[in-house]
Amino acid sequence: MTCNIDNTDRINRGIIGAVLVISAVFNFSQLFYLIIGLVMMVQAMIGWCSIPYVLDSFKSKKRKK
């Protein structure tokens, strides 16, 4: 896996992810926010995002039709 997000985006993802995790901790019924926050923090730490690959797979399926 190569790094496909730049440093600014990594910092933004880390901050937003941390805010989501903290808000989920204080409101225990918000499991969705906890999961999204953790995913964003992991993406910020490793510098790799799967969204471009998922979008490319949807685009390639539409082209085949």
Long-range contacts (C-beta under 8 A, 24 or more apart in sequence): 1-46, 1-48, 2-48, 3-47, 3-48, 4-47, 4-48, 4-49, 4-52, 5-43, 5-47, 5-48, 5-49, 9-49, 10-43, 10-44, 10-45, 10-47, 11-44, 12-44, 13-40, 13-41, 13-43, 13-44, 13-49, 14-40, 14-41, 14-44, 14-45, 16-40, 17-41, 17-42, 17-43, 17-44
